[in-house]
């Protein structure tokens, strides 16, 4: 049963609380996530947008195709 398995996985996760991946962001500062690097782009920082899908990127990605 999928529901039972999901509950078991959730119980294991709740017992082993840890952040396996350190995230580099300030939760008090509003931001969007770069669609390529997955890093935060904080309000006021330079960014570029894909003209097709409007995804936002860090300026280093400018000129590259959105994937």
C-alpha positions in Angstrom: 0.0 0.0 0.0 1.5 3.4 -1.1 -0.1 5.3 1.8 1.5 3.0 4.4 4.9 3.2 2.7 4.7 7.0 2.6 3.9 7.1 6.4 6.8 4.8 7.1 9.2 7.0 5.1 7.8 10.1 6.8 8.4 8.6 10.3 12.0 7.7 9.4 12.6 11.3 8.2 11.1 12.8 11.3 13.4 10.7 13.5 16.5 11.6 11.6 16.2 15.4 11.4 19.2 16.8 9.6 20.1 19.2 6.8 22.1 17.1 4.4 22.5 20.1 2.1 23.5 23.5 3.4 21.5 26.2 1.6 23.1 29.6 1.0 20.3 32.1 1.5 18.9 34.7 3.9 15.3 33.7 4.8 14.6 37.3 6.0 15.4 38.8 2.5 13.0 38.2 -0.3 14.5 36.5 -3.3 13.8 34.5 -6.5 15.8 31.4 -7.4 18.1 31.4 -10.5 16.7 28.9 -13.0 20.2 27.6 -13.9 22.3 27.8 -10.8 19.5 27.4 -8.2 21.1 30.2 -6.2 19.0 33.0 -4.6 18.8 36.4 -6.4 17.9 38.9 -3.8 15.8 42.0 -4.3 17.9 44.7 -5.8 20.5 42.4 -7.3 21.1 42.3 -11.1 19.2 39.6 -12.9 18.2 38.6 -16.5 14.9 37.1 -17.6 14.2 34.6 -20.3 11.9 36.4 -22.9 10.1 33.2 -23.6 9.3 31.7 -20.1 10.1 34.7 -17.9 12.4 32.5 -15.7 15.0 34.6 -13.9 18.8 34.0 -14.0 22.0 35.5 -12.6 23.7 37.8 -15.1 26.4 35.1 -15.9 23.8 33.1 -17.7 22.8 36.0 -20.1 22.8 34.9 -23.7 22.4 31.2 -23.0 19.3 29.3 -24.0 16.8 28.5 -21.3 16.4 24.8 -20.7 
